[in-house]
Amino acid sequence: MTVLVYAAAALAEIAGCFAFWAWLRLGKSALWLAPGLVSLALFALLLTRVPTDLAGRAYAAYGGIYIVASLLWLWLVEGQRPDRFDLTGAAICLVGAAVILLPQRG
């Protein structure tokens, strides 16, 4: 379930940030900011649903999922296929996220 929460949070964060990117870098209407802000608020809300007592640990583990989601966005939304360096880096980050998130701590 945690991975699904992280995936939803990543989608919300990327979509929210992309709204600002579209406005400032792609010349889209400032109206893009309204759904972007809602999306960023949803991102923050979703991260509070991760089953951990420490925010920093939730954010650190989330980083790996965010990186993979960003590369999927790159490919599916922006039409640029990730290269082997992107994929290798993402794999390393996922391993790091698992090391942070999965151990049972006493």
DAPE-V198843 format. One record per residue. N is the residue number from 1. PSI is psi in radians with two decimals (NA if undefined). D_LAST is the distance of its C-alpha to the last C-alpha in Angstrom with 2 decimals. Layout:
N;PSI;D_LAST, N;PSI;D_LAST
This chain:
1;-0.63;21.45, 2;-0.71;19.49, 3;-0.66;21.95, 4;-0.70;24.82, 5;-0.79;23.74, 6;-0.72;23.44, 7;-0.75;26.81, 8;-0.70;28.46, 9;-0.72;27.20, 10;-0.78;28.57, 11;-0.77;31.86, 12;-0.74;32.17, 13;-0.80;31.50, 14;-0.77;33.86, 15;-0.74;36.53, 16;-0.79;36.35, 17;-0.63;36.64, 18;-0.57;39.36, 19;-0.73;41.34, 20;-0.70;41.57, 21;-0.81;42.39, 22;-0.73;45.11, 23;-0.88;46.58, 24;-0.56;46.58, 25;-0.44;47.05, 26;0.01;48.83, 27;0.39;51.09, 28;2.91;49.96, 29;2.62;50.63, 30;-0.24;48.52, 31;-0.34;48.01, 32;-0.40;45.24, 33;-0.58;43.16, 34;-0.97;42.86, 35;-0.48;40.95, 36;-0.75;39.05, 37;-0.70;37.78, 38;-0.75;36.87, 39;-0.72;35.00, 40;-0.62;33.04, 41;-0.71;32.17, 42;-0.72;30.98, 43;-0.87;28.79, 44;-0.73;27.09, 45;-0.78;26.73, 46;-0.68;25.22, 47;-0.44;22.46, 48;-0.18;21.36, 49;-0.03;20.86, 50;2.30;18.01, 51;1.37;14.84, 52;2.66;12.64, 53;-0.23;12.35, 54;2.13;13.73, 55;-0.75;17.29, 56;-0.68;17.40, 57;-0.69;14.83, 58;-0.75;16.84, 59;-0.71;20.01, 60;-0.81;19.09, 61;-0.61;18.21, 62;-0.55;21.31, 63;-0.73;23.46, 64;-0.74;23.70, 65;-0.71;24.79, 66;-0.73;27.19, 67;-0.78;28.82, 68;-0.77;29.51, 69;-0.65;30.85, 70;-0.69;33.01, 71;-0.61;34.54, 72;-0.70;35.26, 73;-0.80;36.94, 74;-0.77;38.89, 75;-0.89;40.15, 76;-0.58;40.74, 77;-0.76;41.90, 78;-0.12;43.36, 79;0.32;44.74, 80;2.00;43.45, 81;2.30;41.80, 82;2.50;38.80, 83;-3.11;39.74, 84;-0.51;37.95, 85;-0.68;36.43, 86;-0.84;35.02, 87;-0.69;33.55, 88;-0.78;32.16, 89;-0.72;30.53, 90;-0.72;29.05, 91;-0.76;27.63, 92;-0.75;26.00, 93;-0.67;24.50, 94;-0.68;23.17, 95;-0.75;21.45, 96;-0.74;19.91, 97;-0.72;18.83, 98;-0.71;17.24, 99;-0.64;15.32, 100;-0.75;13.98, 101;-0.64;13.49, 102;-0.53;12.64, 103;2.52;9.54, 104;2.06;6.63, 105;2.53;3.78, 106;NA;0.00
